[in-house]
Amino acid sequence: MARLQVGVWLGTLSLVLATTGRLPGAEAPSRPNILLLVTDDQRWDALGAAGNRLIRTPHLDRLAAGGVLFKNCFCTTSICATSRASLLCGQWARRHGIHDFATSFSPQAWRQTFPAVLRRCGYRVGFVGKWGVGRTLPRQQYDFFAGFAGQGRYFDPKRPQHMTDYLTDQAVKFLQGCTPDEPFCLQVSFKAAHCQDGQPWRLQFQPAKRYASLYQQVTIPPPLTAREEYFRRLPPFLQTSEARRRWQVRFANPEMFQYSVKNYYRLITGVDDAVGRMLAVLRQRKLDRNTVVIFTSDNGFYLGDYGLAGKWFMHEPSIRLPLVIYDPRLPRELTGRQLEPMVLTVDLAPTILELAGAPVPAAMQGRSLVPLLQGRCTRWRQEFFYEHLFRHRRIPQSEGVRTRRWKYVRYLLPEGPYEQLFDLETDPHELHDLARQRQHQNVLRLLRRRCDELARQLAAK
C-alpha cells in the first residue's frame, strides 16, 4: 500500500511538472519577489550614486542609499548577447558557448538558467524588453513575455510611444497581475542607452522628446583619456578597429561629443523615471516590502575614452558597470554601503536563486553575492578572467586577467598574441603598457600563465 501511495504521488508530481513546469507547494509569501533591471551599454559612472554629479538618476540613487552599491562590478564579456547569456546562466562564455547573436540556449542549457529554476520552484516569471540571446524568443519559457529580438527602435512607427515608455507599460502590466501570495521574478531589459545603429550622428542616441531641454545648460567634461595622444598610444589594430569607426560618428569633435553624451544621459534619465513608475506600482500593490530590486547593465561603454566608442575591449570603461541591490529586508545598519569587492555579471544568477531559496545548479560558475549583502563575507575573489571571442574583422578577439592591482590583456591576432600589462595601482587609466619593460617580465609571465589556467578551468564541463 505504501509503495502504491508513493507511486501515485510520483505520478501526480510528474503530471504537475509536465503541465505547469512547476513544483507544487511553493506559495510561501516569505520568499522575496525579484525585480531585475538591466540597461544596455551603461558604464559604471553614468549614475548619480556612483559620483556623477551631472546625470540625474534620483530613483536609482535612492535605491542605492537604501541598499548596496557595488563599486567594482564587471562583465566577463563586453558585448550584448554573450553578457546577457552569462547573466542568465551564471557561466563564462567558454562554458555556455554563446559567442554571437544567432546562438540560443539549448533546452538542456535553458533548464540551468535562473528564470527556469525559479519557474520550477513556483515563481511567476516575466520578461520585458530586449532579449538579445539568439534569434528564437523563449515565449513559452515565461509566464509573461513582452520581449523583442534584435535591437528594436526607440521610435517605431507602429508604436506611438518611445521604447522606454512602452517597456515600462509592459512591466507595469505584469506587476499589476501579481499578488502577495505568489512570488514573482520580472526581468526588464531596456534598450537604453544603446545607440541606434546605422543612423547619422544626430540620431545615434534617441531619448524621448520630453527630455530635449535636460542637460542643455551643462557642459559635460570629456574623459581624461579622450585625447589624441592617448589614442596614438593604442596598438595599430585598435586604431583601425570598429571602435574607432564608431567614434567618428559619435564623438569626433566637441560638438558631437556634447550632443551624443547628453542624449546618452537623457536615455538613462528616462530609465530612471521608468524605475520610479515601477516602484510606485509596487508600493500601491503593497509588494514593495518583499521585493528585491537589482539594477545593472550588460556591459560598459566608451564615451570617447582613448578615442574609441562602443565596447568589446578590456579597458575599464568597457567592462565596468553599475550594480545596485536593494533588499528591503536588510537591517538598516547594512544599507547605504558601497562595497569594494570585484563582483561579476555571472554572480547575479546564483545571487537571485539564493535570495529566492531556490537550488543553485552545479553548472553555475558565479558566486552568490548574498554573503556580501548580509555583511558576513570575509574572503572574496582577488581576480577574474575576461574573454571576448566574438568574430568580427574589425574587433580583435581578446582575453585577460584583472586582479586588484594588475591587468593582463591578450589580443588573439592571426599573426600571434599581442600582450599588454597595466599597473592599476599607479596607472588607473591604463595609459602605460608595461608588457615590454624588463622589470615587469616576472609579473607578465605569472599573469600569462594564470590566464591560460583560468581559460582551461572555465571551459571544462
C-alpha positions in Angstrom: 0.0 0.0 0.0 2.8 2.4 0.9 4.5 1.7 -2.4 1.2 2.3 -4.2 0.8 5.7 -2.5 4.3 6.7 -3.3 3.8 5.7 -6.9 0.5 7.7 -7.1 2.3 10.7 -5.6 5.2 10.5 -8.0 2.8 10.2 -10.9 0.9 13.3 -9.8 4.2 15.2 -9.4 5.2 14.2 -12.9 1.8 15.4 -14.3 2.2 18.7 -12.5 5.7 19.2 -13.8 4.6 18.2 -17.3 1.7 20.6 -17.5 2.9 23.6 -15.4 6.7 23.2 -15.3 6.5 23.9 -11.5 7.0 22.1 -8.3 3.9 22.0 -6.0 3.6 23.6 -2.6 5.5 26.8 -3.4 3.2 29.5 -2.2 5.3 30.7 0.8 4.9 34.5 0.8 8.1 35.0 2.7 10.1 34.3 -0.4 11.0 37.6 -1.9 10.0 38.9 -5.3 12.8 39.8 -7.7 12.8 42.8 -10.0 15.9 42.6 -12.2 16.5 45.8 -14.2 19.2 45.7 -17.0 20.2 48.6 -19.1 22.2 48.4 -22.3 25.7 49.9 -22.6 25.6 51.8 -19.3 29.1 52.4 -18.0 29.6 52.3 -14.2 29.9 56.0 -13.7 26.8 57.0 -15.6 24.9 57.0 -12.3 24.5 59.7 -9.7 25.1 57.3 -6.8 28.5 56.4 -8.4 29.6 60.0 -8.0 28.4 61.5 -11.3 27.2 65.0 -10.3 25.7 65.8 -13.7 23.5 62.9 -14.6 20.0 62.8 -13.0 19.1 59.4 -11.6 17.2 60.1 -8.4 15.2 56.9 -8.1 18.2 54.7 -8.6 20.2 56.9 -6.2 17.6 56.3 -3.6 17.7 52.5 -4.2 21.5 52.7 -3.7 21.1 54.8 -0.5 18.7 52.2 0.9 20.5 49.2 -0.4 24.0 48.3 -1.5 26.1 49.8 -4.4 28.9 47.6 -5.7 31.7 49.9 -6.9 33.6 47.2 -8.8 31.2 45.3 -10.9 32.4 43.9 -14.2 31.0 41.9 -17.1 33.1 38.8 -18.2 32.4 39.6 -21.9 31.6 43.1 -23.1 29.0 42.5 -25.8 25.3 42.3 -25.5 24.4 38.7 -26.5 27.2 36.9 -24.6 27.0 39.1 -21.5 23.2 38.5 -21.3 23.7 34.8 -21.7 26.2 34.8 -18.9 23.9 36.8 -16.7 21.1 34.2 -17.2 23.1 31.1 -16.6 25.9 32.3 -14.3 28.6 30.9 -16.7 31.5 32.3 -18.6 31.2 32.2 -22.4 33.7 29.4 -22.6 31.2 27.2 -20.7 27.9 28.3 -22.3 29.3 28.7 -25.8 27.2 31.7 -26.9 29.7 34.0 -28.7 27.4 35.5 -31.4 23.9 36.9 -31.9 22.5 33.8 -33.6 23.0 31.1 -31.0 20.3 30.3 -28.4 20.3 28.2 -25.3 19.7 24.5 -25.9 16.7 23.1 -23.9 19.1 21.4 -21.5 21.1 24.6 -21.0 18.0 26.7 -20.5 16.9 24.4 -17.6 20.0 25.6 -15.8 19.2 29.4 -16.1 17.8 31.2 -13.1 14.4 32.0 -14.6 13.9 28.3 -15.5 14.8 27.3 -11.9 12.6 29.9 -10.4 9.6 28.9 -12.5 10.0 25.2 -11.5 10.1 26.4 -7.9 6.7 28.2 -8.2 7.7 31.7 -9.1 5.7 33.7 -11.7 8.4 34.7 -14.1 8.2 37.6 -16.6 10.4 39.2 -19.2 10.1 42.6 -20.8 12.4 44.2 -23.4 15.4 43.3 -25.4 16.1 39.6 -25.4 19.4 39.6 -27.1 20.3 35.9 -26.9 19.8 34.1 -30.2 17.2 34.5 -32.8 14.4 32.5 -31.1 12.3 34.2 -28.5 11.6 32.0 -25.5 7.9 32.9 -25.1 6.9 29.5 -23.7 9.6 29.7 -21.0 7.9 32.6 -19.2 4.5 33.2 -17.7 4.6 36.7 -19.2 6.7 37.6 -22.2 6.9 41.0 -23.9 10.4 40.7 -25.4 11.7 41.5 -28.8 14.5 40.2 -31.0 17.4 42.3 -32.3 17.9 45.9 -31.3 14.4 47.4 -31.8 13.8 51.1 -32.5 13.3 53.9 -30.0 10.7 55.4 -32.3 8.8 52.7 -34.1 6.0 53.9 -36.5 3.9 51.0 -35.3 4.0 52.3 -31.7 3.1 55.8 -30.5 5.5 55.7 -27.5 9.2 55.9 -27.0 10.6 52.4 -26.5 11.4 53.0 -22.8 7.8 54.1 -22.1 6.4 51.1 -23.9 8.6 48.7 -22.0 7.6 50.4 -18.7 3.9 50.0 -19.6 4.5 46.3 -20.2 6.4 45.9 -16.9 3.5 47.7 -15.1 1.1 45.3 -16.7 3.0 42.4 -15.3 3.2 43.9 -11.8 -0.5 44.7 -11.7 -1.1 41.0 -12.2 1.0 40.0 -9.2 -0.4 39.0 -5.9 1.3 38.8 -2.4 0.8 35.0 -2.2 2.7 34.1 -5.4 6.3 35.2 -5.6 7.5 36.7 -8.9 10.6 37.5 -10.8 10.4 40.1 -13.5 13.3 40.9 -15.8 13.1 44.3 -17.5 15.8 44.6 -20.2 15.9 48.2 -21.6 17.2 49.2 -25.0 18.5 52.4 -23.4 21.2 53.6 -23.5 22.2 51.7 -26.6 22.7 53.7 -29.8 20.5 53.4 -32.8 23.0 51.7 -35.1 23.2 52.8 -38.7 21.9 56.3 -38.1 23.6 59.7 -38.7 25.4 61.2 -35.7 22.5 63.3 -34.5 20.3 60.2 -34.4 22.8 57.8 -32.7 21.2 58.2 -29.3 17.4 58.9 -29.3 15.8 59.9 -26.0 12.1 60.7 -25.6 11.3 64.2 -26.8 10.3 65.4 -23.3 13.9 65.3 -22.3 15.1 67.7 -25.0 15.9 70.5 -22.6 17.6 68.3 -20.0 21.3 69.0 -19.6 21.2 71.9 -22.1 22.8 74.2 -19.6 25.7 72.0 -18.6 29.0 71.2 -20.3 30.0 67.5 -19.9 33.7 67.2 -19.4 35.3 64.6 -21.8 37.0 61.6 -20.2 40.6 62.2 -19.2 41.8 59.7 -21.8 39.9 61.3 -24.7 42.9 63.0 -26.1 44.8 62.3 -29.3 48.0 61.5 -27.5 46.3 58.6 -25.8 44.7 57.3 -28.9 48.2 57.3 -30.5 49.4 55.0 -27.7 47.0 52.3 -28.7 48.3 49.4 -30.8 47.7 49.9 -34.5 45.0 47.3 -34.8 42.9 49.2 -32.2 43.4 52.5 -34.0 41.7 51.0 -37.1 39.1 48.9 -35.2 35.3 49.1 -35.3 35.6 51.1 -32.0 37.4 53.9 -33.8 35.0 53.8 -36.8 32.1 54.4 -34.4 33.9 57.1 -32.6 33.9 59.0 -35.8 30.1 59.1 -35.9 29.6 60.0 -32.2 32.5 61.8 -30.6 34.8 63.1 -33.3 34.6 66.8 -32.3 33.4 68.7 -29.2 30.0 69.5 -30.7 29.4 65.8 -31.4 30.7 64.8 -28.0 28.4 67.1 -26.1 25.4 66.2 -28.3 25.9 62.5 -28.1 26.7 62.2 -24.4 23.8 64.4 -23.4 21.4 62.2 -25.3 23.1 59.2 -23.8 22.5 60.7 -20.3 18.9 61.6 -21.3 18.2 57.9 -22.2 19.5 56.9 -18.7 17.4 59.5 -17.0 14.4 58.1 -19.0 15.2 54.7 -17.5 15.4 56.2 -14.0 11.9 57.6 -14.5 10.7 54.2 -15.6 12.1 52.7 -12.5 10.2 55.3 -10.4 7.0 54.2 -12.1 7.6 50.5 -11.3 8.5 51.3 -7.7 5.3 53.2 -7.3 3.3 50.3 -8.6 5.0 48.0 -6.1 4.0 50.4 -3.3 0.4 50.7 -4.5 0.1 46.9 -4.5 1.8 46.5 -1.2 4.6 44.4 -2.8 7.5 46.8 -2.0 8.5 45.4 1.4 9.1 41.9 -0.1 10.6 42.8 -3.5 14.4 42.8 -4.0 15.4 45.2 -6.8 18.6 44.6 -8.7 19.8 47.2 -11.2 22.8 46.7 -13.5 23.8 46.8 -17.2 25.0 44.2 -19.7 28.4 45.9 -20.3 30.2 49.2 -20.1 30.7 51.8 -22.9 33.4 54.1 -24.3 32.3 57.7 -24.3 35.3 58.8 -26.4 37.8 57.2 -24.0 41.1 56.6 -25.8 39.4 57.9 -29.0 37.0 55.0 -29.1 33.3 54.2 -29.0 31.4 51.0 -28.4 32.8 48.4 -26.0 34.4 44.9 -26.6 37.9 45.6 -25.3 39.2 45.2 -21.8 39.6 48.9 -20.8 37.8 49.7 -17.6 35.1 51.9 -19.3 34.2 49.0 -21.4 34.0 46.2 -18.8 32.9 48.0 -15.6 29.2 48.6 -15.0 26.8 49.7 -12.3 25.3 47.3 -9.8 22.7 48.3 -7.1 20.9 45.7 -5.0 18.1 46.9 -2.8 16.7 44.4 -0.4 14.0 45.9 1.9 14.6 43.1 4.4 18.1 44.2 5.2 18.7 45.7 8.6 19.3 49.5 8.5 23.0 49.1 9.5 23.7 47.1 6.4 22.1 49.7 4.0 23.7 52.6 2.2 27.0 50.7 1.8 29.4 51.0 -1.1 31.3 47.7 -1.4 34.8 47.3 -3.0 35.0 43.6 -3.8 35.1 42.6 -7.5 31.8 41.2 -8.5 30.7 39.9 -11.9 27.6 39.5 -14.1 27.9 35.7 -13.6 27.3 36.3 -9.9 23.7 37.5 -10.4 22.1 34.2 -11.3 23.3 32.4 -8.1 22.5 35.5 -6.1 18.9 35.6 -7.3 18.5 31.9 -6.7 19.9 32.1 -3.1 17.7 35.1 -2.4 14.7 33.0 -3.5 15.7 30.0 -1.5 16.0 28.0 -4.8 18.7 25.4 -5.6 21.7 26.7 -7.5 22.7 24.4 -10.4 26.2 23.0 -10.1 26.9 24.3 -13.6 26.8 27.9 -12.5 30.3 29.4 -12.1 29.5 32.7 -10.4 29.3 33.2 -6.7 26.2 34.4 -4.8 26.5 37.9 -3.5 24.2 37.3 -0.6 27.1 36.9 1.9 28.3 40.3 0.8 24.8 41.8 1.1 24.4 40.4 4.6 27.8 41.6 5.8 29.1 38.1 6.6 31.7 37.5 3.9 35.4 38.0 4.8 37.1 36.4 1.7 36.3 37.2 -1.9 37.8 36.8 -5.3 41.0 38.7 -6.0 41.0 38.3 -9.7 38.7 37.4 -12.7 39.0 36.1 -16.2 37.8 38.2 -19.1 37.1 36.9 -22.6 35.7 38.3 -25.9 35.6 35.7 -28.6 33.0 37.3 -31.0 34.2 37.1 -34.6 34.4 40.4 -36.5 37.0 41.6 -38.9 37.4 44.9 -37.1 37.0 43.7 -33.5 40.1 41.6 -32.5 39.3 38.8 -30.1 40.8 39.2 -26.6 41.1 37.6 -23.2 42.9 38.5 -20.0 43.0 38.6 -16.2 42.2 41.5 -14.0 43.5 41.4 -10.4 43.0 44.2 -7.8 46.3 45.7 -9.0 47.2 44.3 -12.4 45.5 43.9 -15.7 46.9 41.4 -18.3 45.4 41.7 -21.8 46.0 39.3 -24.7 44.7 40.1 -28.2 44.3 36.9 -30.3 45.6 38.2 -33.6 46.1 36.0 -36.7 49.8 36.6 -36.6 50.0 35.7 -32.9 49.0 37.1 -29.5 49.6 40.8 -28.6 50.0 41.3 -24.9 49.5 44.3 -22.6 50.2 44.8 -18.9 48.9 47.7 -16.8 49.5 48.5 -13.1 46.1 49.8 -12.0 47.5 50.9 -8.7 49.8 53.5 -10.2 48.1 53.8 -13.6 44.3 53.5 -13.1 43.6 54.9 -16.6 45.7 52.3 -18.3 48.0 54.7 -20.1 51.3 53.0 -19.7 51.7 49.5 -21.2 54.4 47.7 -19.2 54.4 44.4 -21.2 57.7 45.1 -22.9 59.6 46.5 -19.9 62.2 44.2 -18.5 61.4 44.9 -14.8 57.9 43.6 -15.3 58.6 40.4 -17.1 58.0 38.2 -14.0 54.5 39.7 -13.5 53.8 39.3 -17.2 54.8 35.6 -17.1 52.7 34.9 -13.9 49.6 36.5 -15.4 50.1 34.9 -18.8 50.2 31.5 -17.0 47.2 32.4 -14.8 45.2 33.4 -17.9 45.9 30.0 -19.5 44.9 28.2 -16.3 41.6 30.1 -16.0 40.7 29.6 -19.6 41.1 25.9 -19.2 39.3 25.7 -15.9 36.3 27.8 -17.0 35.8 25.8 -20.3 35.7 22.5 -18.5 32.2 20.9 -18.3 
